[in-house]
Amino acid sequence: MNDQQLSDSKEFVGNLKNGIWLFGLSSWVFGITDRSIASFADGYLSALDLMQLFTAATFFVAWVFLKPSRA
């Protein structure tokens, strides 16, 4: 019985990690899309706009590499 509970809790934690990662992934995609639309809306791309897009893209790539492994 104890082994079954341990297995169930490991499965729950794994699913929770994966769900948080997927939520974060969709949030970063939304954020980059929003910043891109806002940056290109006026037809002028400033240095601040480029820096914001670069920062968001860097954090997005870092988030992709943080994908939890299935054990």
CHARMM-style PDB file with segment names, atoms N, HN, CA, C and O in Angstrom:
ATOM      1  N   MET     1       0.827  -1.196   0.000  1.00  0.00      PROA
ATOM      2  CA  MET     1       0.000   0.000   0.000  1.00  0.00      PROA
ATOM      3  C   MET     1       0.868   1.256   0.000  1.00  0.00      PROA
ATOM      4  O   MET     1       0.540   2.236  -0.669  1.00  0.00      PROA
ATOM      5  N   ASN     2       1.955   1.233   0.734  1.00  0.00      PROA
ATOM      6  HN  ASN     2       2.222   0.437   1.277  1.00  0.00      PROA
ATOM      7  CA  ASN     2       2.823   2.392   0.824  1.00  0.00      PROA
ATOM      8  C   ASN     2       3.522   2.669  -0.500  1.00  0.00      PROA
ATOM      9  O   ASN     2       3.719   3.824  -0.876  1.00  0.00      PROA
ATOM     10  N   ASP     3       3.899   1.593  -1.212  1.00  0.00      PROA
ATOM     11  HN  ASP     3       3.738   0.654  -0.907  1.00  0.00      PROA
ATOM     12  CA  ASP     3       4.532   1.764  -2.525  1.00  0.00      PROA
ATOM     13  C   ASP     3       3.567   2.388  -3.517  1.00  0.00      PROA
ATOM     14  O   ASP     3       3.980   3.189  -4.355  1.00  0.00      PROA
ATOM     15  N   GLN     4       2.301   2.040  -3.441  1.00  0.00      PROA
ATOM     16  HN  GLN     4       1.965   1.389  -2.761  1.00  0.00      PROA
ATOM     17  CA  GLN     4       1.282   2.590  -4.341  1.00  0.00      PROA
ATOM     18  C   GLN     4       1.104   4.088  -4.082  1.00  0.00      PROA
ATOM     19  O   GLN     4       0.986   4.869  -5.026  1.00  0.00      PROA
ATOM     20  N   GLN     5       1.084   4.486  -2.824  1.00  0.00      PROA
ATOM     21  HN  GLN     5       1.180   3.852  -2.057  1.00  0.00      PROA
ATOM     22  CA  GLN     5       0.946   5.903  -2.490  1.00  0.00      PROA
ATOM     23  C   GLN     5       2.154   6.701  -2.950  1.00  0.00      PROA
ATOM     24  O   GLN     5       2.016   7.826  -3.431  1.00  0.00      PROA
ATOM     25  N   LEU     6       3.338   6.121  -2.803  1.00  0.00      PROA
ATOM     26  HN  LEU     6       3.450   5.207  -2.412  1.00  0.00      PROA
ATOM     27  CA  LEU     6       4.559   6.778  -3.245  1.00  0.00      PROA
ATOM     28  C   LEU     6       4.554   6.947  -4.756  1.00  0.00      PROA
ATOM     29  O   LEU     6       4.947   7.996  -5.267  1.00  0.00      PROA
ATOM     30  N   SER     7       4.115   5.932  -5.465  1.00  0.00      PROA
ATOM     31  HN  SER     7       3.795   5.080  -5.050  1.00  0.00      PROA
ATOM     32  CA  SER     7       4.036   5.989  -6.917  1.00  0.00      PROA
ATOM     33  C   SER     7       3.016   7.039  -7.368  1.00  0.00      PROA
ATOM     34  O   SER     7       3.265   7.802  -8.301  1.00  0.00      PROA
ATOM     35  N   ASP     8       1.872   7.062  -6.692  1.00  0.00      PROA
ATOM     36  HN  ASP     8       1.670   6.442  -5.934  1.00  0.00      PROA
ATOM     37  CA  ASP     8       0.836   8.044  -7.035  1.00  0.00      PROA
ATOM     38  C   ASP     8       1.306   9.473  -6.773  1.00  0.00      PROA
ATOM     39  O   ASP     8       1.024  10.376  -7.561  1.00  0.00      PROA
ATOM     40  N   SER     9       2.014   9.675  -5.678  1.00  0.00      PROA
ATOM     41  HN  SER     9       2.243   8.941  -5.038  1.00  0.00      PROA
ATOM     42  CA  SER     9       2.476  11.024  -5.368  1.00  0.00      PROA
ATOM     43  C   SER     9       3.560  11.470  -6.350  1.00  0.00      PROA
ATOM     44  O   SER     9       3.604  12.642  -6.722  1.00  0.00      PROA
ATOM     45  N   LYS    10       4.434  10.554  -6.775  1.00  0.00      PROA
ATOM     46  HN  LYS    10       4.398   9.602  -6.473  1.00  0.00      PROA
ATOM     47  CA  LYS    10       5.451  10.898  -7.771  1.00  0.00      PROA
ATOM     48  C   LYS    10       4.795  11.242  -9.102  1.00  0.00      PROA
ATOM     49  O   LYS    10       5.221  12.172  -9.787  1.00  0.00      PROA
ATOM     50  N   GLU    11       3.775  10.502  -9.463  1.00  0.00      PROA
ATOM     51  HN  GLU    11       3.430   9.747  -8.907  1.00  0.00      PROA
ATOM     52  CA  GLU    11       3.055  10.778 -10.710  1.00  0.00      PROA
ATOM     53  C   GLU    11       2.358  12.139 -10.635  1.00  0.00      PROA
ATOM     54  O   GLU    11       2.364  12.893 -11.609  1.00  0.00      PROA
ATOM     55  N   PHE    12       1.760  12.452  -9.490  1.00  0.00      PROA
ATOM     56  HN  PHE    12       1.755  11.840  -8.699  1.00  0.00      PROA
ATOM     57  CA  PHE    12       1.088  13.735  -9.310  1.00  0.00      PROA
ATOM     58  C   PHE    12       2.076  14.890  -9.421  1.00  0.00      PROA
ATOM     59  O   PHE    12       1.807  15.880 -10.101  1.00  0.00      PROA
ATOM     60  N   VAL    13       3.220  14.762  -8.750  1.00  0.00      PROA
ATOM     61  HN  VAL    13       3.439  13.958  -8.197  1.00  0.00      PROA
ATOM     62  CA  VAL    13       4.232  15.820  -8.789  1.00  0.00      PROA
ATOM     63  C   VAL    13       4.765  15.989 -10.206  1.00  0.00      PROA
ATOM     64  O   VAL    13       4.988  17.116 -10.647  1.00  0.00      PROA
ATOM     65  N   GLY    14       4.974  14.891 -10.926  1.00  0.00      PROA
ATOM     66  HN  GLY    14       4.793  13.975 -10.568  1.00  0.00      PROA
ATOM     67  CA  GLY    14       5.422  14.966 -12.311  1.00  0.00      PROA
ATOM     68  C   GLY    14       4.419  15.670 -13.202  1.00  0.00      PROA
ATOM     69  O   GLY    14       4.787  16.499 -14.034  1.00  0.00      PROA
ATOM     70  N   ASN    15       3.149  15.338 -13.024  1.00  0.00      PROA
ATOM     71  HN  ASN    15       2.849  14.665 -12.348  1.00  0.00      PROA
ATOM     72  CA  ASN    15       2.098  16.003 -13.805  1.00  0.00      PROA
ATOM     73  C   ASN    15       1.985  17.480 -13.444  1.00  0.00      PROA
ATOM     74  O   ASN    15       1.732  18.313 -14.313  1.00  0.00      PROA
ATOM     75  N   LEU    16       2.171  17.808 -12.170  1.00  0.00      PROA
ATOM     76  HN  LEU    16       2.377  17.131 -11.463  1.00  0.00      PROA
ATOM     77  CA  LEU    16       2.112  19.203 -11.730  1.00  0.00      PROA
ATOM     78  C   LEU    16       3.260  20.007 -12.347  1.00  0.00      PROA
ATOM     79  O   LEU    16       3.049  21.119 -12.832  1.00  0.00      PROA
ATOM     80  N   LYS    17       4.465  19.449 -12.330  1.00  0.00      PROA
ATOM     81  HN  LYS    17       4.636  18.546 -11.937  1.00  0.00      PROA
ATOM     82  CA  LYS    17       5.617  20.127 -12.933  1.00  0.00      PROA
ATOM     83  C   LYS    17       5.385  20.360 -14.425  1.00  0.00      PROA
ATOM     84  O   LYS    17       5.652  21.445 -14.942  1.00  0.00      PROA
ATOM     85  N   ASN    18       4.891  19.344 -15.101  1.00  0.00      PROA
ATOM     86  HN  ASN    18       4.674  18.463 -14.681  1.00  0.00      PROA
ATOM     87  CA  ASN    18       4.640  19.467 -16.535  1.00  0.00      PROA
ATOM     88  C   ASN    18       3.554  20.497 -16.819  1.00  0.00      PROA
ATOM     89  O   ASN    18       3.654  21.252 -17.786  1.00  0.00      PROA
ATOM     90  N   GLY    19       2.525  20.536 -15.992  1.00  0.00      PROA
ATOM     91  HN  GLY    19       2.444  19.923 -15.206  1.00  0.00      PROA
ATOM     92  CA  GLY    19       1.455  21.513 -16.171  1.00  0.00      PROA
ATOM     93  C   GLY    19       1.930  22.943 -15.952  1.00  0.00      PROA
ATOM     94  O   GLY    19       1.555  23.852 -16.693  1.00  0.00      PROA
ATOM     95  N   ILE    20       2.756  23.135 -14.933  1.00  0.00      PROA
ATOM     96  HN  ILE    20       3.061  22.397 -14.331  1.00  0.00      PROA
ATOM     97  CA  ILE    20       3.312  24.473 -14.688  1.00  0.00      PROA
ATOM     98  C   ILE    20       4.198  24.895 -15.847  1.00  0.00      PROA
ATOM     99  O   ILE    20       4.165  26.048 -16.276  1.00  0.00      PROA
ATOM    100  N   TRP    21       4.993  23.953 -16.355  1.00  0.00      PROA
ATOM    101  HN  TRP    21       5.020  23.016 -16.006  1.00  0.00      PROA
ATOM    102  CA  TRP    21       5.881  24.278 -17.475  1.00  0.00      PROA
ATOM    103  C   TRP    21       5.063  24.649 -18.723  1.00  0.00      PROA
ATOM    104  O   TRP    21       5.402  25.608 -19.416  1.00  0.00      PROA
ATOM    105  N   LEU    22       4.009  23.911 -19.007  1.00  0.00      PROA
ATOM    106  HN  LEU    22       3.733  23.132 -18.444  1.00  0.00      PROA
ATOM    107  CA  LEU    22       3.164  24.226 -20.164  1.00  0.00      PROA
ATOM    108  C   LEU    22       2.473  25.579 -20.012  1.00  0.00      PROA
ATOM    109  O   LEU    22       2.359  26.331 -20.979  1.00  0.00      PROA
ATOM    110  N   PHE    23       2.015  25.886 -18.807  1.00  0.00      PROA
ATOM    111  HN  PHE    23       2.108  25.275 -18.021  1.00  0.00      PROA
ATOM    112  CA  PHE    23       1.407  27.188 -18.561  1.00  0.00      PROA
ATOM    113  C   PHE    23       2.419  28.305 -18.781  1.00  0.00      PROA
ATOM    114  O   PHE    23       2.103  29.319 -19.403  1.00  0.00      PROA
ATOM    115  N   GLY    24       3.624  28.124 -18.275  1.00  0.00      PROA
ATOM    116  HN  GLY    24       3.881  27.300 -17.769  1.00  0.00      PROA
ATOM    117  CA  GLY    24       4.675  29.113 -18.473  1.00  0.00      PROA
ATOM    118  C   GLY    24       5.043  29.273 -19.937  1.00  0.00      PROA
ATOM    119  O   GLY    24       5.284  30.385 -20.405  1.00  0.00      PROA
ATOM    120  N   LEU    25       5.087  28.166 -20.655  1.00  0.00      PROA
ATOM    121  HN  LEU    25       4.892  27.262 -20.274  1.00  0.00      PROA
ATOM    122  CA  LEU    25       5.401  28.212 -22.080  1.00  0.00      PROA
ATOM    123  C   LEU    25       4.366  29.034 -22.839  1.00  0.00      PROA
ATOM    124  O   LEU    25       4.720  29.891 -23.649  1.00  0.00      PROA
ATOM    125  N   SER    26       3.097  28.776 -22.580  1.00  0.00      PROA
ATOM    126  HN  SER    26       2.809  28.080 -21.922  1.00  0.00      PROA
ATOM    127  CA  SER    26       2.051  29.537 -23.263  1.00  0.00      PROA
ATOM    128  C   SER    26       2.069  31.007 -22.843  1.00  0.00      PROA
ATOM    129  O   SER    26       1.771  31.886 -23.652  1.00  0.00      PROA
ATOM    130  N   SER    27       2.414  31.275 -21.596  1.00  0.00      PROA
ATOM    131  HN  SER    27       2.656  30.561 -20.939  1.00  0.00      PROA
ATOM    132  CA  SER    27       2.509  32.664 -21.138  1.00  0.00      PROA
ATOM    133  C   SER    27       3.637  33.407 -21.843  1.00  0.00      PROA
ATOM    134  O   SER    27       3.469  34.561 -22.236  1.00  0.00      PROA
ATOM    135  N   TRP    28       4.781  32.756 -22.006  1.00  0.00      PROA
ATOM    136  HN  TRP    28       4.918  31.818 -21.687  1.00  0.00      PROA
ATOM    137  CA  TRP    28       5.903  33.405 -22.699  1.00  0.00      PROA
ATOM    138  C   TRP    28       5.583  33.645 -24.165  1.00  0.00      PROA
ATOM    139  O   TRP    28       5.937  34.688 -24.714  1.00  0.00      PROA
ATOM    140  N   VAL    29       4.918  32.693 -24.803  1.00  0.00      PROA
ATOM    141  HN  VAL    29       4.630  31.846 -24.357  1.00  0.00      PROA
ATOM    142  CA  VAL    29       4.533  32.884 -26.207  1.00  0.00      PROA
ATOM    143  C   VAL    29       3.564  34.060 -26.330  1.00  0.00      PROA
ATOM    144  O   VAL    29       3.694  34.886 -27.233  1.00  0.00      PROA
ATOM    145  N   PHE    30       2.598  34.130 -25.422  1.00  0.00      PROA
ATOM    146  HN  PHE    30       2.493  33.458 -24.688  1.00  0.00      PROA
ATOM    147  CA  PHE    30       1.674  35.260 -25.432  1.00  0.00      PROA
ATOM    148  C   PHE    30       2.409  36.573 -25.211  1.00  0.00      PROA
ATOM    149  O   PHE    30       2.144  37.556 -25.903  1.00  0.00      PROA
ATOM    150  N   GLY    31       3.338  36.598 -24.247  1.00  0.00      PROA
ATOM    151  HN  GLY    31       3.554  35.799 -23.685  1.00  0.00      PROA
ATOM    152  CA  GLY    31       4.077  37.820 -23.943  1.00  0.00      PROA
ATOM    153  C   GLY    31       4.927  38.295 -25.110  1.00  0.00      PROA
ATOM    154  O   GLY    31       4.969  39.490 -25.403  1.00  0.00      PROA
ATOM    155  N   ILE    32       5.598  37.377 -25.773  1.00  0.00      PROA
ATOM    156  HN  ILE    32       5.564  36.406 -25.535  1.00  0.00      PROA
ATOM    157  CA  ILE    32       6.424  37.754 -26.927  1.00  0.00      PROA
ATOM    158  C   ILE    32       5.542  38.250 -28.068  1.00  0.00      PROA
ATOM    159  O   ILE    32       5.885  39.223 -28.740  1.00  0.00      PROA
ATOM    160  N   THR    33       4.422  37.594 -28.286  1.00  0.00      PROA
ATOM    161  HN  THR    33       4.144  36.804 -27.740  1.00  0.00      PROA
ATOM    162  CA  THR    33       3.499  38.034 -29.336  1.00  0.00      PROA
ATOM    163  C   THR    33       2.946  39.419 -29.024  1.00  0.00      PROA
ATOM    164  O   THR    33       2.875  40.276 -29.905  1.00  0.00      PROA
ATOM    165  N   ASP    34       2.560  39.636 -27.786  1.00  0.00      PROA
ATOM    166  HN  ASP    34       2.618  38.940 -27.070  1.00  0.00      PROA
ATOM    167  CA  ASP    34       2.036  40.938 -27.377  1.00  0.00      PROA
ATOM    168  C   ASP    34       3.075  42.044 -27.554  1.00  0.00      PROA
ATOM    169  O   ASP    34       2.767  43.112 -28.085  1.00  0.00      PROA
ATOM    170  N   ARG    35       4.302  41.785 -27.110  1.00  0.00      PROA
ATOM    171  HN  ARG    35       4.552  40.918 -26.680  1.00  0.00      PROA
ATOM    172  CA  ARG    35       5.380  42.779 -27.256  1.00  0.00      PROA
ATOM    173  C   ARG    35       5.695  43.037 -28.727  1.00  0.00      PROA
ATOM    174  O   ARG    35       5.977  44.173 -29.108  1.00  0.00      PROA
ATOM    175  N   SER    36       5.651  41.996 -29.553  1.00  0.00      PROA
ATOM    176  HN  SER    36       5.423  41.073 -29.244  1.00  0.00      PROA
ATOM    177  CA  SER    36       5.928  42.165 -30.985  1.00  0.00      PROA
ATOM    178  C   SER    36       4.865  43.031 -31.648  1.00  0.00      PROA
ATOM    179  O   SER    36       5.186  43.933 -32.422  1.00  0.00      PROA
ATOM    180  N   ILE    37       3.612  42.759 -31.345  1.00  0.00      PROA
ATOM    181  HN  ILE    37       3.351  42.027 -30.716  1.00  0.00      PROA
ATOM    182  CA  ILE    37       2.519  43.551 -31.924  1.00  0.00      PROA
ATOM    183  C   ILE    37       2.611  44.995 -31.453  1.00  0.00      PROA
ATOM    184  O   ILE    37       2.432  45.921 -32.244  1.00  0.00      PROA
ATOM    185  N   ALA    38       2.887  45.189 -30.175  1.00  0.00      PROA
ATOM    186  HN  ALA    38       3.032  44.437 -29.532  1.00  0.00      PROA
ATOM    187  CA  ALA    38       3.003  46.554 -29.636  1.00  0.00      PROA
ATOM    188  C   ALA    38       4.205  47.281 -30.246  1.00  0.00      PROA
ATOM    189  O   ALA    38       4.137  48.483 -30.499  1.00  0.00      PROA
ATOM    190  N   SER    39       5.285  46.568 -30.477  1.00  0.00      PROA
ATOM    191  HN  SER    39       5.340  45.591 -30.271  1.00  0.00      PROA
ATOM    192  CA  SER    39       6.487  47.203 -31.027  1.00  0.00      PROA
ATOM    193  C   SER    39       6.314  47.611 -32.476  1.00  0.00      PROA
ATOM    194  O   SER    39       6.775  48.676 -32.887  1.00  0.00      PROA
ATOM    195  N   PHE    40       5.652  46.769 -33.249  1.00  0.00      PROA
ATOM    196  HN  PHE    40       5.277  45.904 -32.915  1.00  0.00      PROA
ATOM    197  CA  PHE    40       5.503  47.044 -34.679  1.00  0.00      PROA
ATOM    198  C   PHE    40       4.228  47.808 -35.022  1.00  0.00      PROA
ATOM    199  O   PHE    40       4.003  48.121 -36.191  1.00  0.00      PROA
ATOM    200  N   ALA    41       3.394  48.115 -34.039  1.00  0.00      PROA
ATOM    201  HN  ALA    41       3.577  47.861 -33.089  1.00  0.00      PROA
ATOM    202  CA  ALA    41       2.118  48.778 -34.304  1.00  0.00      PROA
ATOM    203  C   ALA    41       2.299  50.192 -34.839  1.00  0.00      PROA
ATOM    204  O   ALA    41       1.550  50.618 -35.719  1.00  0.00      PROA
ATOM    205  N   ASP    42       3.274  50.920 -34.326  1.00  0.00      PROA
ATOM    206  HN  ASP    42       3.882  50.574 -33.612  1.00  0.00      PROA
ATOM    207  CA  ASP    42       3.450  52.299 -34.765  1.00  0.00      PROA
ATOM    208  C   ASP    42       4.382  52.425 -35.970  1.00  0.00      PROA
ATOM    209  O   ASP    42       4.584  53.527 -36.482  1.00  0.00      PROA
ATOM    210  N   GLY    43       4.944  51.320 -36.422  1.00  0.00      PROA
ATOM    211  HN  GLY    43       4.780  50.426 -36.006  1.00  0.00      PROA
ATOM    212  CA  GLY    43       5.811  51.355 -37.599  1.00  0.00      PROA
ATOM    213  C   GLY    43       7.228  51.812 -37.308  1.00  0.00      PROA
ATOM    214  O   GLY    43       8.044  51.929 -38.222  1.00  0.00      PROA
ATOM    215  N   TYR    44       7.526  52.067 -36.054  1.00  0.00      PROA
ATOM    216  HN  TYR    44       6.864  51.971 -35.311  1.00  0.00      PROA
ATOM    217  CA  TYR    44       8.860  52.529 -35.665  1.00  0.00      PROA
ATOM    218  C   TYR    44       9.377  51.607 -34.563  1.00  0.00      PROA
ATOM    219  O   TYR    44       8.719  51.421 -33.540  1.00  0.00      PROA
ATOM    220  N   LEU    45      10.544  51.041 -34.777  1.00  0.00      PROA
ATOM    221  HN  LEU    45      11.079  51.192 -35.609  1.00  0.00      PROA
ATOM    222  CA  LEU    45      11.124  50.109 -33.818  1.00  0.00      PROA
ATOM    223  C   LEU    45      12.267  50.808 -33.081  1.00  0.00      PROA
ATOM    224  O   LEU    45      13.322  51.068 -33.660  1.00  0.00      PROA
ATOM    225  N   SER    46      12.050  51.105 -31.814  1.00  0.00      PROA
ATOM    226  HN  SER    46      11.193  50.894 -31.343  1.00  0.00      PROA
ATOM    227  CA  SER    46      13.061  51.816 -31.029  1.00  0.00      PROA
ATOM    228  C   SER    46      14.024  50.826 -30.365  1.00  0.00      PROA
ATOM    229  O   SER    46      13.812  49.614 -30.380  1.00  0.00      PROA
ATOM    230  N   ALA    47      15.077  51.380 -29.789  1.00  0.00      PROA
ATOM    231  HN  ALA    47      15.250  52.365 -29.777  1.00  0.00      PROA
ATOM    232  CA  ALA    47      16.054  50.546 -29.091  1.00  0.00      PROA
ATOM    233  C   ALA    47      15.420  49.887 -27.863  1.00  0.00      PROA
ATOM    234  O   ALA    47      15.758  48.754 -27.519  1.00  0.00      PROA
ATOM    235  N   LEU    48      14.512  50.592 -27.211  1.00  0.00      PROA
ATOM    236  HN  LEU    48      14.238  51.512 -27.490  1.00  0.00      PROA
ATOM    237  CA  LEU    48      13.821  50.017 -26.057  1.00  0.00      PROA
ATOM    238  C   LEU    48      12.946  48.836 -26.477  1.00  0.00      PROA
ATOM    239  O   LEU    48      12.904  47.820 -25.782  1.00  0.00      PROA
ATOM    240  N   ASP    49      12.253  48.961 -27.598  1.00  0.00      PROA
ATOM    241  HN  ASP    49      12.287  49.786 -28.162  1.00  0.00      PROA
ATOM    242  CA  ASP    49      11.444  47.856 -28.108  1.00  0.00      PROA
ATOM    243  C   ASP    49      12.304  46.638 -28.420  1.00  0.00      PROA
ATOM    244  O   ASP    49      11.941  45.512 -28.083  1.00  0.00      PROA
ATOM    245  N   LEU    50      13.435  46.864 -29.058  1.00  0.00      PROA
ATOM    246  HN  LEU    50      13.731  47.780 -29.332  1.00  0.00      PROA
ATOM    247  CA  LEU    50      14.344  45.762 -29.368  1.00  0.00      PROA
ATOM    248  C   LEU    50      14.866  45.097 -28.099  1.00  0.00      PROA
ATOM    249  O   LEU    50      14.974  43.873 -28.035  1.00  0.00      PROA
ATOM    250  N   MET    51      15.183  45.889 -27.108  1.00  0.00      PROA
ATOM    251  HN  MET    51      15.095  46.883 -27.160  1.00  0.00      PROA
ATOM    252  CA  MET    51      15.697  45.339 -25.850  1.00  0.00      PROA
ATOM    253  C   MET    51      14.625  44.505 -25.143  1.00  0.00      PROA
ATOM    254  O   MET    51      14.923  43.442 -24.599  1.00  0.00      PROA
ATOM    255  N   GLN    52      13.386  44.985 -25.151  1.00  0.00      PROA
ATOM    256  HN  GLN    52      13.144  45.849 -25.593  1.00  0.00      PROA
ATOM    257  CA  GLN    52      12.305  44.228 -24.527  1.00  0.00      PROA
ATOM    258  C   GLN    52      12.064  42.907 -25.252  1.00  0.00      PROA
ATOM    259  O   GLN    52      11.861  41.875 -24.613  1.00  0.00      PROA
ATOM    260  N   LEU    53      12.087  42.936 -26.570  1.00  0.00      PROA
ATOM    261  HN  LEU    53      12.253  43.774 -27.090  1.00  0.00      PROA
ATOM    262  CA  LEU    53      11.900  41.703 -27.340  1.00  0.00      PROA
ATOM    263  C   LEU    53      13.058  40.728 -27.110  1.00  0.00      PROA
ATOM    264  O   LEU    53      12.840  39.526 -26.957  1.00  0.00      PROA
ATOM    265  N   PHE    54      14.273  41.243 -27.086  1.00  0.00      PROA
ATOM    266  HN  PHE    54      14.450  42.219 -27.210  1.00  0.00      PROA
ATOM    267  CA  PHE    54      15.436  40.390 -26.843  1.00  0.00      PROA
ATOM    268  C   PHE    54      15.381  39.760 -25.454  1.00  0.00      PROA
ATOM    269  O   PHE    54      15.677  38.575 -25.296  1.00  0.00      PROA
ATOM    270  N   THR    55      15.007  40.543 -24.458  1.00  0.00      PROA
ATOM    271  HN  THR    55      14.767  41.505 -24.587  1.00  0.00      PROA
ATOM    272  CA  THR    55      14.905  40.027 -23.089  1.00  0.00      PROA
ATOM    273  C   THR    55      13.830  38.947 -22.988  1.00  0.00      PROA
ATOM    274  O   THR    55      14.057  37.894 -22.391  1.00  0.00      PROA
ATOM    275  N   ALA    56      12.669  39.207 -23.566  1.00  0.00      PROA
ATOM    276  HN  ALA    56      12.484  40.062 -24.051  1.00  0.00      PROA
ATOM    277  CA  ALA    56      11.585  38.221 -23.530  1.00  0.00      PROA
ATOM    278  C   ALA    56      11.980  36.948 -24.270  1.00  0.00      PROA
ATOM    279  O   ALA    56      11.680  35.849 -23.804  1.00  0.00      PROA
ATOM    280  N   ALA    57      12.641  37.076 -25.402  1.00  0.00      PROA
ATOM    281  HN  ALA    57      12.885  37.969 -25.781  1.00  0.00      PROA
ATOM    282  CA  ALA    57      13.072  35.899 -26.164  1.00  0.00      PROA
ATOM    283  C   ALA    57      14.122  35.105 -25.393  1.00  0.00      PROA
ATOM    284  O   ALA    57      14.123  33.875 -25.437  1.00  0.00      PROA
ATOM    285  N   THR    58      15.012  35.794 -24.690  1.00  0.00      PROA
ATOM    286  HN  THR    58      15.011  36.793 -24.654  1.00  0.00      PROA
ATOM    287  CA  THR    58      16.034  35.103 -23.899  1.00  0.00      PROA
ATOM    288  C   THR    58      15.401  34.310 -22.764  1.00  0.00      PROA
ATOM    289  O   THR    58      15.762  33.155 -22.535  1.00  0.00      PROA
ATOM    290  N   PHE    59      14.459  34.923 -22.052  1.00  0.00      PROA
ATOM    291  HN  PHE    59      14.166  35.860 -22.238  1.00  0.00      PROA
ATOM    292  CA  PHE    59      13.775  34.207 -20.979  1.00  0.00      PROA
ATOM    293  C   PHE    59      12.934  33.052 -21.527  1.00  0.00      PROA
ATOM    294  O   PHE    59      12.816  32.016 -20.874  1.00  0.00      PROA
ATOM    295  N   PHE    60      12.356  33.213 -22.701  1.00  0.00      PROA
ATOM    296  HN  PHE    60      12.452  34.056 -23.231  1.00  0.00      PROA
ATOM    297  CA  PHE    60      11.584  32.138 -23.317  1.00  0.00      PROA
ATOM    298  C   PHE    60      12.481  30.936 -23.619  1.00  0.00      PROA
ATOM    299  O   PHE    60      12.113  29.797 -23.331  1.00  0.00      PROA
ATOM    300  N   VAL    61      13.638  31.185 -24.189  1.00  0.00      PROA
ATOM    301  HN  VAL    61      13.937  32.110 -24.423  1.00  0.00      PROA
ATOM    302  CA  VAL    61      14.568  30.088 -24.494  1.00  0.00      PROA
ATOM    303  C   VAL    61      15.024  29.404 -23.209  1.00  0.00      PROA
ATOM    304  O   VAL    61      15.134  28.178 -23.162  1.00  0.00      PROA
ATOM    305  N   ALA    62      15.288  30.188 -22.169  1.00  0.00      PROA
ATOM    306  HN  ALA    62      15.198  31.184 -22.206  1.00  0.00      PROA
ATOM    307  CA  ALA    62      15.669  29.607 -20.882  1.00  0.00      PROA
ATOM    308  C   ALA    62      14.545  28.737 -20.331  1.00  0.00      PROA
ATOM    309  O   ALA    62      14.803  27.666 -19.782  1.00  0.00      PROA
ATOM    310  N   TRP    63      13.307  29.185 -20.472  1.00  0.00      PROA
ATOM    311  HN  TRP    63      13.097  30.055 -20.918  1.00  0.00      PROA
ATOM    312  CA  TRP    63      12.157  28.414 -19.985  1.00  0.00      PROA
ATOM    313  C   TRP    63      12.026  27.100 -20.749  1.00  0.00      PROA
ATOM    314  O   TRP    63      11.699  26.070 -20.158  1.00  0.00      PROA
ATOM    315  N   VAL    64      12.277  27.126 -22.054  1.00  0.00      PROA
ATOM    316  HN  VAL    64      12.542  27.963 -22.534  1.00  0.00      PROA
ATOM    317  CA  VAL    64      12.194  25.902 -22.855  1.00  0.00      PROA
ATOM    318  C   VAL    64      13.205  24.871 -22.356  1.00  0.00      PROA
ATOM    319  O   VAL    64      12.904  23.678 -22.307  1.00  0.00      PROA
ATOM    320  N   PHE    65      14.395  25.327 -21.986  1.00  0.00      PROA
ATOM    321  HN  PHE    65      14.639  26.295 -22.025  1.00  0.00      PROA
ATOM    322  CA  PHE    65      15.418  24.410 -21.487  1.00  0.00      PROA
ATOM    323  C   PHE    65      15.131  23.899 -20.076  1.00  0.00      PROA
ATOM    324  O   PHE    65      15.782  22.960 -19.621  1.00  0.00      PROA
ATOM    325  N   LEU    66      14.180  24.493 -19.386  1.00  0.00      PROA
ATOM    326  HN  LEU    66      13.651  25.257 -19.756  1.00  0.00      PROA
ATOM    327  CA  LEU    66      13.815  24.055 -18.045  1.00  0.00      PROA
ATOM    328  C   LEU    66      12.721  22.981 -18.041  1.00  0.00      PROA
ATOM    329  O   LEU    66      12.159  22.672 -16.990  1.00  0.00      PROA
ATOM    330  N   LYS    67      12.426  22.424 -19.193  1.00  0.00      PROA
ATOM    331  HN  LYS    67      12.883  22.675 -20.046  1.00  0.00      PROA
ATOM    332  CA  LYS    67      11.362  21.418 -19.279  1.00  0.00      PROA
ATOM    333  C   LYS    67      11.661  20.265 -18.333  1.00  0.00      PROA
ATOM    334  O   LYS    67      12.760  19.710 -18.351  1.00  0.00      PROA
ATOM    335  N   PRO    68      10.673  19.900 -17.496  1.00  0.00      PROA
ATOM    336  CA  PRO    68      10.901  18.802 -16.560  1.00  0.00      PROA
ATOM    337  C   PRO    68      11.012  17.468 -17.296  1.00  0.00      PROA
ATOM    338  O   PRO    68      10.334  17.235 -18.296  1.00  0.00      PROA
ATOM    339  N   SER    69      11.865  16.616 -16.790  1.00  0.00      PROA
ATOM    340  HN  SER    69      12.416  16.806 -15.977  1.00  0.00      PROA
ATOM    341  CA  SER    69      12.043  15.301 -17.417  1.00  0.00      PROA
ATOM    342  C   SER    69      11.022  14.331 -16.850  1.00  0.00      PROA
ATOM    343  O   SER    69      10.578  14.456 -15.709  1.00  0.00      PROA
ATOM    344  N   ARG    70      10.668  13.379 -17.665  1.00  0.00      PROA
ATOM    345  HN  ARG    70      11.028  13.278 -18.592  1.00  0.00      PROA
ATOM    346  CA  ARG    70       9.753  12.315 -17.204  1.00  0.00      PROA
ATOM    347  C   ARG    70      10.597  11.194 -16.639  1.00  0.00      PROA
ATOM    348  O   ARG    70      11.364  10.565 -17.367  1.00  0.00      PROA
ATOM    349  N   ALA    71      10.464  10.939 -15.361  1.00  0.00      PROA
ATOM    350  HN  ALA    71       9.841  11.451 -14.770  1.00  0.00      PROA
ATOM    351  CA  ALA    71      11.263   9.882 -14.735  1.00  0.00      PROA
ATOM    352  C   ALA    71      10.421   8.653 -14.497  1.00  0.00      PROA
ATOM    353  OT1 ALA    71      10.919   7.654 -13.977  1.00  0.00      PROA
TER     354      ALA     71
END
